[in-house]
Amino acid sequence: MNKSLSVVFFAGSFSFLTGCSALFGDEGYFKNRGDEYLKAEEIPQIDVDDSNEERFAEIYVVPDIEDSTYDYGKSFDTPRPIPLSSTLLEDTVKIQKLSGRQWVFITSSPSEIWPQVREFLGDRDLSVSYTDPTEGIIETSWLQFSDDRDHYDRYQIRIESGIQPDSAEIHILHHQTDANGQPDSKAIWPKASSVDSREAWMVDELSSTLASNLQRSSSSLLAQTIGGDYKVVLEESDSGEPVLKMKIDYLRAWASIAHALGKDGFYLWDRKSDLGIYYAHYETPKKKKSTWLGRGIRSVSNAISGKSSSDQPQTPYTIDQVVTHLPASDDLNTLLPSVVPSTEKLDDVPGYLVLISGDDRNVEVRVRNAYAEKIDPKDAKQLLSLVRNNLI
């Protein structure tokens, strides 16, 4: 018995050793290849045939950059970071008014607003007769208010991109007709609302609902292109000068620029609306760490000295003096055709001239020095970017 076990054990051991040699030996499946790199031979370099350029096309195409705030792809000094608008730092819904018009401004993208507006109409049993996500248009069916059975009413809601980044505007158009018969669903919409109070009601109701739903983050895939093109774009002119192009009417552009020139380091000294000129100053805002005790001491000190805690920089010249003493330049006659160049040049005129030109839906904004001369493009882009972030 023991002799048989010894034979079996010896045979098994021999088989195991033979198997190890077959698995881990020089000819085995798991041989040691640690020194094989020493035997490597150089092979000819691979020659890639690039005659067919389509084979090397980009799989994921990078879209062109609409905003030319920075000179991407060029060597440039790292610019100062552009601060965000104070409005964009918090969720906001505002009703803005200008020259008898009103609209809802909201710090959310149009694709986020679209489903919320549809939900708002559904909750109030306002049936929708027509939608166009590409144009951002929603039209209701004809309805009757309980306090007015003599008329039919309907609404057109138009959602557009805002003039600030990642914002939206909602414009309401109201249409009313007599209740003599069945209203025409294909009736032409008026250019302005039929009844201002009915428009105001819809604006108030919609803005209140959106304000209560600011935390919602859903968006519509169908409305990804909603709102149309950008309303405000920072580009370069043919001469290389940065220009802020605004696709809004001139009156709103003029008012929006005035608002922006009163924030984030800008000080608006004066303006000449007939020439489209703002005379302003800019200085980088300083971050101040203050305590209640420090503020109290400064307040007492300012009260004794007669100084204000918000003293603004001053200019020794009025805007009329600056404009009437502008020296001749290549494009002065183009930008300010009614201004006659002067041979008397004022000394050390501080600040900037913000020049606004164009017509409705095609407004251009430039920043020049106080002599209406071009400034460094990097500085011009920085200033125009600050203006853009505070438009309303």
C-alpha positions in Angstrom: 0.0 0.0 0.0 2.7 2.5 1.0 4.8 1.5 -2.0 1.9 2.2 -4.3 1.3 5.6 -2.7 5.0 6.5 -3.2 4.8 5.6 -6.9 1.7 7.7 -7.3 3.2 10.7 -5.4 6.4 10.5 -7.5 4.4 10.3 -10.7 2.3 13.3 -9.7 5.4 15.3 -8.7 7.0 14.6 -12.1 3.8 15.6 -13.9 3.6 18.9 -11.9 7.3 19.7 -12.7 6.7 18.9 -16.3 3.6 21.1 -16.4 5.5 24.0 -14.7 8.1 23.7 -17.4 5.5 23.8 -20.1 3.8 26.8 -18.5 6.7 28.9 -17.3 9.7 27.7 -19.2 11.4 29.5 -22.2 8.9 27.8 -24.5 6.0 28.0 -22.0 2.9 30.1 -22.2 4.0 32.4 -19.4 7.7 32.7 -20.1 9.7 35.6 -18.7 9.9 38.4 -21.3 11.7 40.9 -19.0 14.8 41.1 -21.2 13.2 40.8 -24.7 13.5 44.6 -25.2 17.3 44.0 -25.5 16.6 42.0 -28.7 14.3 44.6 -30.3 15.1 45.6 -33.8 14.5 49.0 -35.4 11.7 49.0 -38.0 11.1 51.5 -40.8 9.1 54.7 -39.9 5.4 54.5 -40.6 4.5 56.6 -43.6 0.9 57.9 -43.3 -0.8 58.6 -46.6 -2.6 61.9 -46.1 -3.9 62.3 -49.6 -7.4 61.6 -48.4 -8.0 64.5 -45.9 -11.5 63.4 -45.2 -10.2 60.4 -43.2 -8.6 62.8 -40.7 -11.6 65.1 -40.2 -12.6 66.3 -36.7 -15.1 63.9 -35.0 -16.4 66.6 -32.7 -16.4 70.0 -34.4 -15.7 72.9 -32.1 -18.1 75.8 -32.9 -16.9 79.2 -33.7 -16.7 81.6 -30.8 -19.3 84.4 -31.1 -17.8 86.6 -28.4 -14.4 88.2 -29.2 -13.9 89.6 -25.8 -10.5 87.9 -25.8 -8.0 87.3 -28.6 -8.2 83.5 -28.5 -5.4 81.8 -30.4 -3.1 84.9 -30.2 -0.3 85.7 -27.8 -1.6 88.3 -25.4 -1.2 89.4 -21.8 -3.6 87.8 -19.4 -6.3 90.4 -18.9 -8.0 91.2 -15.6 -10.9 89.0 -14.9 -14.2 90.6 -15.9 -16.5 90.8 -12.9 -20.0 89.4 -13.2 -22.9 91.7 -13.1 -24.4 92.1 -9.7 -27.7 91.1 -11.3 -26.3 87.8 -12.5 -25.0 86.9 -9.1 -28.6 86.1 -7.9 -31.8 84.7 -9.4 -33.8 87.7 -10.5 -37.1 88.4 -12.2 -37.9 92.0 -13.1 -40.5 93.9 -15.0 -38.7 96.5 -17.1 -40.4 99.4 -18.7 -39.2 101.9 -21.4 -41.2 104.4 -23.4 -44.6 102.8 -22.8 -43.3 99.2 -23.4 -42.8 96.6 -20.7 -41.2 93.1 -20.6 -40.1 90.5 -18.1 -36.3 90.1 -17.6 -35.1 86.9 -15.9 -31.6 85.5 -15.2 -32.3 82.1 -16.8 -31.7 80.8 -20.3 -34.7 80.8 -22.8 -34.6 77.0 -22.9 -35.3 77.0 -19.2 -38.1 79.5 -19.4 -40.0 77.8 -22.3 -41.4 74.8 -20.3 -42.2 77.1 -17.3 -44.3 79.3 -19.5 -46.1 76.3 -21.0 -46.9 75.1 -17.5 -48.1 78.5 -16.5 -50.6 78.6 -19.3 -51.8 75.0 -18.6 -52.3 75.7 -14.9 -54.6 78.6 -15.8 -56.6 76.7 -18.5 -55.3 79.0 -21.3 -55.2 76.8 -24.3 -52.4 77.1 -26.8 -53.2 77.4 -30.5 -49.7 77.9 -31.9 -46.1 77.4 -30.9 -42.8 78.0 -32.6 -39.8 77.0 -30.3 -37.3 78.2 -32.9 -38.7 81.8 -32.8 -39.7 81.5 -29.1 -43.4 82.2 -29.8 -46.4 80.9 -27.9 -49.9 82.0 -28.9 -53.1 81.3 -26.9 -56.5 80.6 -28.3 -59.3 83.2 -28.0 -60.7 83.5 -24.5 -63.2 85.6 -22.6 -62.6 87.3 -19.3 -65.5 86.9 -16.7 -65.7 90.7 -16.3 -66.0 91.4 -20.1 -68.3 89.3 -22.2 -68.3 91.8 -25.0 -64.9 90.9 -26.3 -62.6 88.1 -27.1 -58.9 88.2 -26.1 -55.8 86.3 -26.9 -52.1 86.6 -26.1 -48.8 86.1 -27.9 -45.8 85.4 -25.7 -42.4 85.9 -27.2 -39.3 84.6 -25.4 -36.0 86.1 -26.5 -32.4 86.0 -25.5 -31.5 88.8 -23.0 -28.9 91.4 -23.6 -26.9 90.0 -20.7 -25.3 86.6 -20.9 -27.5 83.6 -19.9 -30.6 85.7 -19.5 -34.0 85.9 -21.2 -36.7 88.4 -22.0 -40.4 87.7 -22.2 -42.5 90.1 -24.3 -46.3 90.0 -24.2 -48.7 91.1 -27.0 -52.4 91.3 -26.3 -55.1 91.2 -29.0 -58.8 92.0 -28.5 -61.8 91.8 -30.9 -65.5 92.3 -30.5 -67.6 89.3 -29.5 -70.0 89.7 -32.5 -69.3 86.3 -33.8 -66.7 83.5 -33.7 -63.3 85.2 -33.7 -60.9 84.4 -36.6 -58.0 82.2 -35.5 -55.9 83.5 -38.4 -56.5 87.2 -37.6 -53.3 89.4 -37.9 -51.7 90.3 -34.7 -51.5 94.1 -34.0 -48.1 95.8 -33.6 -49.0 97.0 -30.1 -51.3 95.6 -27.4 -55.0 96.4 -27.9 -55.5 97.0 -24.1 -52.6 98.0 -21.9 -54.3 96.8 -18.7 -54.8 93.3 -20.2 -51.2 93.2 -21.2 -50.1 94.3 -17.7 -52.2 91.6 -16.1 -50.5 88.9 -18.1 -47.0 90.4 -17.3 -47.7 90.5 -13.6 -49.2 87.0 -13.4 -46.3 85.5 -15.5 -43.5 87.3 -13.6 -45.0 86.3 -10.2 -45.1 82.7 -11.3 -41.6 82.6 -12.7 -40.3 84.3 -9.5 -41.7 81.5 -7.4 -40.1 78.9 -9.7 -36.6 80.2 -9.9 -35.0 77.1 -8.4 -36.3 74.9 -11.2 -33.5 73.7 -13.6 -35.5 71.8 -16.2 -35.1 72.9 -19.8 -36.7 72.0 -23.2 -34.6 70.1 -25.8 -37.0 71.5 -28.4 -36.2 75.0 -27.3 -32.4 74.8 -27.3 -32.2 77.3 -30.2 -34.9 79.5 -28.8 -34.4 83.3 -28.6 -32.6 83.8 -31.9 -29.2 85.3 -32.2 -27.3 87.1 -29.5 -28.6 90.6 -29.0 -25.3 92.0 -27.9 -21.9 90.9 -29.4 -18.4 92.3 -28.8 -16.6 92.3 -32.2 -13.8 94.0 -34.0 -14.3 96.6 -36.7 -12.4 96.4 -40.0 -9.8 98.7 -38.5 -9.3 96.3 -35.5 -11.2 98.5 -33.0 -13.4 96.7 -30.5 -17.1 97.5 -31.0 -20.1 96.5 -29.0 -22.9 95.7 -31.4 -26.4 95.8 -30.1 -29.4 94.4 -32.0 -32.0 96.4 -30.1 -33.7 99.8 -30.8 -31.6 102.9 -30.3 -33.7 104.3 -27.5 -33.3 101.2 -25.4 -29.6 101.0 -26.2 -29.1 104.6 -25.1 -30.9 103.9 -21.8 -29.1 100.6 -21.2 -25.7 102.2 -21.7 -26.6 104.9 -19.2 -27.4 102.3 -16.6 -24.2 100.4 -17.2 -22.0 103.5 -16.9 -23.2 103.9 -13.3 -21.9 100.6 -12.0 -18.7 98.6 -11.3 -16.2 101.4 -11.3 -17.8 103.7 -13.9 -18.8 107.3 -13.1 -21.0 109.0 -15.5 -20.2 112.7 -15.7 -22.4 114.0 -18.5 -24.1 113.2 -21.8 -25.1 114.7 -25.1 -28.1 112.7 -26.5 -28.2 114.7 -29.8 -24.6 113.5 -30.6 -24.9 110.0 -28.9 -22.0 110.8 -26.5 -21.5 109.8 -22.8 -18.6 111.4 -20.9 -17.5 109.0 -18.2 -14.7 107.9 -15.9 -13.6 104.5 -14.9 -11.4 103.2 -12.1 -10.9 99.6 -10.9 -13.2 99.1 -7.8 -11.3 98.4 -4.6 -12.4 95.7 -2.2 -12.9 97.2 1.2 -13.0 95.2 4.4 -15.0 97.2 6.8 -16.4 96.8 10.3 -19.3 98.6 11.9 -16.8 100.5 14.1 -14.8 101.6 11.0 -17.9 102.7 9.2 -19.0 104.7 12.2 -15.6 106.5 12.5 -15.6 107.4 8.8 -19.1 108.7 9.0 -18.2 111.0 11.9 -15.0 112.1 10.1 -16.8 112.9 6.9 -19.5 114.8 8.7 -16.9 117.0 10.4 -14.9 117.6 7.2 -18.0 117.9 5.0 -16.8 115.1 2.7 -19.1 112.4 1.4 -18.2 108.7 1.8 -18.9 108.2 -1.9 -16.8 111.1 -3.3 -16.6 110.7 -7.1 -13.7 111.7 -9.3 -14.2 115.1 -11.0 -13.3 116.6 -14.3 -12.3 120.2 -14.9 -14.1 120.3 -18.2 -17.8 120.2 -19.2 -18.9 117.9 -22.0 -19.5 120.9 -24.2 -15.9 122.0 -23.7 -14.6 118.6 -24.5 -16.8 118.2 -27.7 -16.0 121.7 -29.1 -12.3 121.1 -28.7 -12.0 117.7 -30.3 -8.9 117.5 -32.6 -9.3 116.3 -36.2 -8.9 112.6 -36.8 -9.5 110.1 -39.6 -12.9 109.0 -38.5 -14.2 111.9 -36.4 -16.3 113.1 -39.3 -17.8 109.6 -39.7 -18.6 109.1 -36.1 -19.6 112.7 -35.2 -20.4 114.4 -38.5 -21.9 117.5 -36.8 -18.8 118.2 -34.8 -16.3 120.6 -36.3 -12.7 119.7 -35.4 -10.8 122.3 -33.3 -7.3 123.6 -33.6 -7.2 124.4 -29.9 -6.6 121.2 -27.9 -7.4 121.1 -24.2 -4.7 119.9 -21.8 -5.0 116.6 -19.8 -8.7 115.9 -20.4 -9.6 112.9 -18.2 -12.1 110.1 -18.7 -13.5 108.5 -21.8 -16.1 109.2 -24.4 -18.6 106.4 -25.1 -19.9 106.9 -28.6 -23.2 105.4 -29.7 -24.1 105.3 -33.3 -26.5 103.5 -35.7 -30.2 103.0 -35.9 -32.9 100.7 -34.7 -31.8 97.1 -34.3 -28.2 98.0 -35.4 -26.5 100.0 -32.7 -22.7 100.2 -32.3 -20.9 101.4 -29.1 -17.2 102.5 -29.0 -15.0 103.6 -26.1 -12.5 106.4 -27.0 -10.3 108.7 -24.9 -11.5 112.2 -24.1 -10.1 113.4 -27.4 -12.3 110.9 -29.3 -9.1 109.0 -30.3 -8.8 105.2 -30.3 -7.4 103.6 -27.2 -5.5 100.3 -26.7 -7.7 97.4 -28.0 -7.2 95.4 -24.8 -8.4 98.3 -22.6 -11.3 99.0 -25.0 -12.4 95.3 -24.8 -12.2 95.3 -21.0 -14.3 98.4 -20.7 -16.9 97.3 -23.2 -17.1 93.9 -21.5 -17.9 95.6 -18.2 -20.5 97.7 -19.9 -22.1 94.7 -21.5 -22.4 92.8 -18.2 -24.5 95.6 -16.7 -26.9 96.3 -19.6 -30.6 96.1 -18.9 
